[in-house]
Amino acid sequence: AQTVTQSQPEMSVQEAETVTLSCTYDTSESNYYLFWYKQPPSRQMILVIRQEAYKQQNATENRFSVNFQKAAKSFSLKISDSQLGDTAMYFCAFGPEREIIFGKGTRLHILP
Amino acid sequence: GAGVSQSPSNKVTEKGKDVELRCDPISGHTALYWYRQSLGQGLEFLIYFQGNSAPDKSGLPSDRFSAERTGGSVSTLTIQRTQQEDSAVYLCASSPEPPGPTYNSPLHFGNGTRLTVT
């Protein structure tokens, strides 16, 4: 069975600090995509960043970057210069299959 | 352009009643998913529609749950004889292409329907 594990249920960091959210997954597939989604209090799920498994280069989107370790099946999200607006639930997700599998999420609080 | 629209945004119902939750995907999106998000839990896959293919119902938790997608567009999730454990946020998402080896399209989510069964 394919699974996604987020081991940090909740985290808090000061504004402007850097924070890393961890994610591990289990699959026998060789070609797949990994995603990080953000869910602010509005409940709207927003794609933050995605990574193709066949690419060795880590994806980067402005202040957001990933550390993708394929052999270790690890896909962590780094948020640099954190901002108050980054406060949200963050979900790691794995695909592609007909069922896109999500982790249980990490609730991130950015403190002023 | 318009995003994924879900209605109602909130629904309170009595135990034993039936409820219908609606999802309007982004126009032209062929893939549509329903997920359930319970308090403190991640997103639990319920059902997946792709074009005119038979839906993948493998995530539906019981036979009280059903869903349909008419004309490849609007989808309705129906929960019969609701139970308190059905209380959750039900999220709908659509994508312009189905998952597969070249899948590169993110899911576009609606704001969800918060269902409370009393």
Interface residues (C-beta under 8 A of the other chain):
Chain A: V4 Q6 P9 N31 Y33 F35 Y37 S42 R43 Q44 M45 I46 L47 R50 E52 F91 A93 G95 P96 E97 R98 E99 I100 I101 F102 G103 K104 G105
Chain B: Y33 Y35 G40 Q41 G42 L43 F45 Y48 Q50 D56 S58 G59 V89 L91 A93 P98 P99 G100 P101 Y103 N104 P106 L107 F109 G110 N111 G112 R114
